[in-house]
């Protein structure tokens, strides 16, 4: 076995030993409560879904810049059975897209040689600019030249801000773009079935963004949802962001947006703000959402490591898994996935909890999850 593979497995086994010493088996799911409980997160009606346009329903063969079909999954050997293959984006480390064949057996090492960059992921934006990230549309079976947060849930459209500061809506089937809004001074945060959400670039606040504007995908007039707050993740009919109350405990967390200890949700229907979680004993950042749109938080309570929480209800967190440097998290119909950078492993919690390292992939460097495991 390669040295880095041995190191990855040793670190994973050491983590299990540590958990055992604490009276906790790998995959155990403690639920930590803080303050008064309510049964569910505050409900919010999702933005109305946009009916597909006739041009989307009768999609043409795409141009190379619009995306390309996926490469076939290699036939597994009799000894190797795969759960699915997970699309990953390696552009943050200078690479392209790839599929990780996720084995059904945890702690299975997968060599870097078995995860080649997919040539079909060499996609560009419609205006010829380089991809700003990568995601994979399972419905269209294509790589898209944007991060997963900028694609619609159905995977039939995506958005980006072009070099002329126009917010463009792109039909995945045809590769054609439609300008929606002048976006100078704005940053695209995310998209749902009915709207794109943009924030003001604001160097005066730690997160670098403030406020939130909704731009309907049907071309009707944009409207302001909030003029304050730093909203960095969209999901479940809410925009999510953090604030700080008092002093933060020292942790290993860093980066932009910076960690906070108060989780707030902005209702995308009426613009009301709700405090969902306050923890004086922890700091956290919102990395993404699960399949139900509930936030996934990388958290720290000391400088010995970090973990991943899901937030199933107001004031409540559920442990998904531990790590040293958790870079990204995402939920699909199978469960919750996250990337542990120090051990170069993909962790998977099949029911949203009890995460296990399903593949120590041996791919070092920053990577992002590019969409649902297919």
N, C-alpha and C positions, 0 to 999 in steps of 0.2 A: 504494500500500500504506500502511496506517496506520502512524504513527510507531512505536507499540509493537511492531508486527509486524516492522518493519525492525530495530529494536533486538534483538528476540529472535533473528532470523536472523543478524544480525551477531555476536551473542555465540556462537551455535552454530558459525558458520564460523570465528570466532576460536579456538574450542576445537579445531577440526580442524587449524588451522594450527599451534597449539601442539603438538598430538600429532605432527604431521608433523615438526616441528622436533626432537622427541625420538626420531624414527625409528620412529614408531608410527602406523599408519593408523587412522582412525576405525573402530571395530568390532573392532580387534585385541584379543585376549584373553590377556594374560599370566597365567600361573598362578604364584602366590607361595606358597612353602612355608615352614613354620616348624616345626622340630623333626622328630621321628620321624614317619613316615607309616604309616597303616594303610589298607587298601583302602577301607573304608566307615565311615560313622558307626556308632557302636555300635547294634546292632539292638535294637528294642523292639517287642513285640507291641502292636498297636493295641488300644485298649479295645474290648470286644465290641460289635458293632453292635446297636442296638435295633431289634427288629422293629416295623414300623409298626403302630399301634393300628388296630382296625377303624374307628374314627371318622376316622383320617387317610386310610385307604384309600377311604372313602366320604365325601370332603370335600364340605361344603356350600358354597354361594355365600357368599363372605366379606362381613362387614360392612365399611363404609368404613374403620374403624380397623384392620382386619386387613391391609389392603394394597389395591392396585388394579392392574389389568393395565397392561402397558406401552403406550406410544404407538407407533404404527407408524413404522418407519424411513422417512424421506423418500426418494423415488426419486432415485438419483444421476443427475446429468447424464451424457451420453456421455463427457465428459472426466474424470469423477471416478468412481473405483472404490474401494469400501470393503472393507477387510479384515473389519471387524466394528464394533460400536459398544460403547464402554466405559462402563459406568455409573459416575458419580462422585457423591460426596456433598459438597455445598457448605454444609451446615449449620454447619461451623466458621466460615464467613464470613457467616452470616446468610441463606444461601440455602436451596435444597432440592436435589432430585436432578435429574440431567440425563444425557443420553447423548452421548458424544463420538463422532462418526462417524470412525473411524480409517482414513485413506486407505492404500492399498497402497504409495504412494510416500513415502519419508521426506522430511522438511523441507517438508512441505506445510502452509502456514498455513491455519488454520481460524478464521474470525472468531467473536467472542463471539455475534454475532447468529444464527449458525447452530447454536448450542448453547443453545437456550432451556431454562429450567427446566421439567421435566416436571410438569404438573398432577397426574398420577397419583401423584407422590411425596409429596403432601400427606397423609401417613399419621400416625396417632397410636397410642399404646400402648392396649391393651384397656381399661385403667382410665381412659382419657381424658387421661392426661398427654401432654405433647408428646414427639415422637420424641427419643430420646437419641442418635441418629445415623441413618444410612440405609445399607441394603444392598439389593441386588437379587437375588431368587431366580430363577435361570434356569429351574429346573424348574417353579416355580409361575407364572413370568412376572408377578411382583409385587414392588413395593417393600415392604421391611420397615422398621419404625421403630426399628431397632437397627443398630449398626455390624456389619461383616461377621464379626468375630471371635465374635459372640454368636449366630450362626446355625449350625445343624448343616450338615455337609458336603453332605447331600442337599438342603438348602434347604426342608425340609418342616416344620421347627420352629425356634423361636428362644427365647431366654431374656432376662430382665431382672429387676432388683430393683425392686419397686414401692414406693410411698410408705409402705407399712406394713412395709417391710423384709423382704418375702417374696420368695424366688426363685421366679419364675413361668416355667413352660414353656408356650409358646403353639403351638397347632396352626395352621400357616399356612393350611390349607384352610378351617378353620371360624372362625378368629380367637378361639377360646376358650382360656383359660388355666387351668393346673393348678398350685396351689402345691406346691413341692417341699421347701423348707427355709427356716427362719427365718435371715435373713442380716444381722442387725444387726451392724455393725462389720466387715462383709466387703465385698470388692470383686470383681465378676465379671471374670475374666481372659479366659476363652475356653471353647470347647465343642468336643467331638468327637462321634462317632456314639453314644457310650454315656454320657458324663458331662459335667457342667458343672464348671468349676474356679474356685474362689474363693480369694482370699488375704486375710489379715488386714490391715486398714488400720493402718499402723504409722508414726507420725510420727518415730520414733527412728532410722529408716534412710533413706538418701538417696533410694531409689526410692519410698518411701511405702507399700510393701507388704512383707509377709514371710510365709513358710510357704505351704502349698497344701493345699486340701481338695477332694476329689472327691465330687461329688453325682451319683449315678446318675440317669439320665433315666427309669428305670422305677419310681422312687419308693422303692427300697430304701435302706437306711441309708447316710448319708454316712460317709466315712472320711478320716483325715488322711494325706497323703502326705509332708509335710515340715513341720517347725516352724521352720526357718530358711531363709535364702536369699530373694532377691527374684526371683520368676518372673513374667515379664511377657508372654510369648507362648507359645501352645500350637500344636503341630503335629507330625505324624509320630510320634505316640506318646510325645512328649517335651514338657516345659515348658522354656523357654529363658530364661536371664537372664545378667547380667554381674556380675563382681566386679572389684576393682582390686588389682593387685599392684605395689607400689612407686609411683613417680611417673608420672603420665600425661603424654604429650607434649602441648604446646599445640595445640589444634585449634579449628575453628569450631563444633564440636558443643556443644549446650546442651540444656536442657529436662529433663523428667522422664519416664522414669528417666534419671539422668545417665549419661554414657559410662563404660565400663570398658575394661580390656585383657585380661580373661579371660572366655571364653565357657564357660558351664556348662550341661549338660543334665540334667534330672531325669526319670528313667524313670517313666512314668505307670503302669507295671504293678507294679513292685516298690519304687519310691521311692529307688532308688540314684542317686547323683550322679556324673557323669563330666565331667572337664575336657576340652573339645573343642578349644579354641584359646587360646593365650597369645601376645600380641604386645607386646613392650616398645617397638616402634617405631610403635605406632598406638593410637588409642582408637576405640571403636565402640559403637553402640547397636543392639539388635535391633528391626527395623521390622516384620517379618512373616516368612512362610515361602513357599517355592516350592510347586509342585504336589505335590512329594514330601515336603513337611513339613520340608525343610532350611531352616535360618535364613538370612535376608537381613539383612546388616549394613550400615548406613551408617557409614563409617569416615573418619577423618582422620589424616594423618601430619604435617601442618603447618597453618598458618593461611592457606593459599592456595586451599583448596577441599576438597571431600569427594568420596567415591566410594561405590559400592555393591558389596559382596562377597556372593557366595553361598559356602556352606561345603559342598563336595561330600564331604569326608571329614575325619577327625580330623587336625588340624594343617595343613589345606590350605584356601586361599581361592582363589576365581576372580573376576576382575574382571568385573562386569556393565556398569558405565558410570560416568561422572564427572558432577559437578554442583557448584553453589555452595551450594544449600540443598535437599537431598533430604528430602522430608517424609513420604513413604509408599512402600511397596513391597509387591508381592503377585505370586504366581505362579499361573497357570492352565494349562490344557492347551496353550495357544498358546505360552507362554513366560513371561518375567518383565516386569512393568510397574513403572515408578516415576514419581513426580511430581517434577519439578525446578521449584521455586518461583520462582527468580529470573528464568528465561526463560519462565515460564508454559507449560511444555512437558510432554507425556506422552512418556516414553521407553519403548521396547519392545525386548526382546532375544528374538527368535523362538526361539532354542534355549537360552535361559538365559544367553547371553553375546553380546558384540558389540552392545550397545544402541545404537540410533539414535533421534533425535527424530522419531517418526512424525507428530507433530502439535504445532506450536506453537499452543496453543489460544487464546491471548489472554484467558484467564480468570484474572485476578489475584486474590490472596487465597488463603487456605489451603483446600485441598480434600483429600479422601481418596478412595481407590479403593473402590468399593462392591461389587465382585464381578467375576466372570469376564466377559470380553468376549463378547458374544452376537451 
